[in-house]
Amino acid sequence: MKKIDSVCTLTLGTSAQTVRVSGLACLVQNNSESASVYMKERRADGEDVTADNGWRLAPGESTPIPFTALDLSLAASAAGTDVRVLLLDEL
């Protein structure tokens, strides 16, 4: 069972932002009606996410199951994209 640790509210643009997830499980929600959101873990290569190397969340989409990361790199296809990262911890 998991509990909510925190919610990160982001306004993304085309430049990557990094969220420190610290190994917790998380979910990502793209609240945009038109922009895509790209995400990837930075741990392996230290590279920021781009449209070419990231996992795409379509407009209005959320990740279907929790996943873990240390440093989650996120970027959007347009400025002003509303994204939420829900961090989960064990009970």
N, C-alpha and C positions, 0 to 999 in steps of 0.2 A: 504494500500500500504506500502511496506517495502523498505528500502534503505540499501545498504551495509555499515555496521559499520566498519568491519575489516575482514581480513583473517588470520587465524593462520596456519602456515606451520609447520608440525611436521614430525619428523623422529622417528617412534615408533619401539620399540622392545617388548620383552615379559614382561617387567616390566611396570606397569601402569604409565601414565602421566595424570595430571589433567589440564584441560583448564577451566579457570574462565569465564563462560558464563554470569553470573550476571542477569539471568532472560530474556535475549534477545532470540529471535528466532534464530535458527541455522540450518545449513545443514552440513552433514559430507560426505566427498568423500574419498574413498579408491582407491588410484592410483596404487596399486600393481597389478601385473599380476599373483601373486601366493599366497600371504599371506592374511589371514582373519584379520579383525579388529573387536575388541569387545569394546562395550561402554555401560556405565550406569551412571545414576545420583548418586552422592555420598551423596546427601542431607539427604536421609532417614536413612541410616545406617552407613555412614562414611567409608564404605568399598570400596577398590579399585576394579576395574573390573578384572574379570578372564574369561577364556573360559567357566567356569561353571555357572557364574552369569550374564553374559553380553549379549547384543543384538549383533548378528553377521552381519557384512557387508562382503559379499563375495568379492573376488578380482575384481577390476574394478567397484564396485557398489557404489552408493550414496544413501543417505536417500531420499525418494521420496517427502516428504513434510517437511516444517520447523517444528521444535519442540523447546520447551523451556527447559532450565536447569539452575541451579546455578553453580554447579561444575561438569563438565563432565569428567568422568574417561575413558581413552582409553588405549588399549594395542593391540598388534598384535601377530600373530602366528610366526612371524619371525623378525629378526633384520633388520633395514634399511628400514622399510615400510613407504612409502610416504603417508601422510594423510593430508587433508585440512579440516579446520573447518571454515565455512563462517558464520560470525555473522551478523544478520540483526536487524535493528532498525526501528521504526515506522517513517513515514514521518510527 
